Amino acid sequence: MIRHRRLVRLLLLPSVALLACGEPFLPGAPDATTTLDGPIDGLSPTQVATHLRGDGEFARRFAATDGLGPLFVATSCESCHVGDGKGHPLFDITRFGRRTANGFDGMAADGGPQLQNRAILGFAAERIPPGATATARFMAPSVTGLGYLEALEDATILAHADPNDANGDGVSGRPSLVDSTDFIADLVSVSDVAAGAAQTRHQPHQGKYVGRFGKKARTINLLHQTVFAYSEDMGITTEHVPRDLYNRQTGSQATDGVADPEAAASVVDAVVFYLRTLRPPPRRNADDAAVREGEQLFSQIGCAACHIPTLRAGVSDIPQVSGASFAPYTDLLLHDMGPELDDGYTEGDAAPSEWRTAPLWGVGLAERAQGGGAHYLHDGRATTLRDAIRLHGGEGGRSRTAFDRLPPSQQERLLAFLRSL
């Protein structure tokens, strides 16, 4: 199904072509195997309408008169997630903090840990304060297929955890457990968003919830992630985060003066539904012999220990998602990736070198989504898949070494498999 904004463009193109050259030019629909955005199949007319409304809100560019800011990073969701795909390092968000004798300080008194580097007229943007000793840059991920990840039962995620490496494979993934002490949870009540997302099962485990979204897996569901992004990325208030951001570095508590909440509950609900009903990224060339061999090599050298190929969704109020088998290539667990990916920045209980296993579905479309030059890993530092593999240390070190020992022809087949995702 073609999204409505693209449909408008396609309807206009024939007329433009006729005026330009006198000959009819009728473009075909976008190739479904090379586009990331699009709803899951089988939605009812009512669901399609809600999906399209959420699509429009996802693309909406806020202005100061709408409540943007006063501090912000982006003016719309789509500013960072263009075409619902991966972001670009030019638009990375920055988080900062410092190490103290008592642990890691997110420097909330100085506006931390997330930097809002833009401000509306009459307000000053934040800067990284002089006392910050650690910074991390996060590149926006693709947002497709997230409804399936949200519908995973906590038990499914926990079943893959092996924090003490009991099986001796060198991989010791553990769940990210979110509680009220986390800066994201401090901004957005975890129990509030858990109760507000009745479509998925989020149960407390000894008072904490299993995180699944974000580079460090610090948000528990798409409602949690959405209202956090509205606040921290755009300065837009919601019922869940009703207070505006202000620049603590200047000492002024002035805000934008627009009545709160600036995004109504119906808007937030539509955006969350849109994210929940975006289809998973499509596979390409899955039957190619080189791709099939590359998939076998991917498992043989241990990549699939973290990038689990296939998972099954739990119960969801979206029938097409409920109980569905899907292939995200992730376990959603935290893994220590060694000094190669240690930014010195701590978030929640995730150490600086610990990162959530990034889903690999859609990785083969990254170059297209990022304007012709691919960028991988949490901040886009790797510009080729080969570079990304070679930056895997820690728990990924064995697989990296095994990859380097493969003959060049087999390395290329494994890379061909990754490009098919």
Secondary structure, DSSP 4 states (H G I P E B T S, - for coil): ---HHHHHHHHHHHHHHHHHHSS---PPPPPTTS----BPTT--HHHHHHHHHHHHHHHPPP-GGGT--SEES-SSHHHHSGGGS---GGG-EEEEEEEETTEEE--GGGT-SB---EE-TTSPPP---TT--EEEEEPPPP-TTHHHHHTS-HHHHHHT--TT-TT-SS---B--EE-TTSHHHHHS-HHHHHHT-TTS----BTTBEE--BTTTT-B-SHHHHHHHHHHHHH----SSS-S----TTTT------PPSPSS-HHHHHHHHHHHHTBPPPPP-STT-HHHHHHHHHHHHTTGGGTS-S-EE----SSTTTTT-EE-------EEE--GGG--S--BTTB-TTEEEPPP-TTGGGHHHHTTTS--BSTTS-BSSHHHHHHT--GGGHHHHHHHHHS-HHHHHHHHHHHHH-
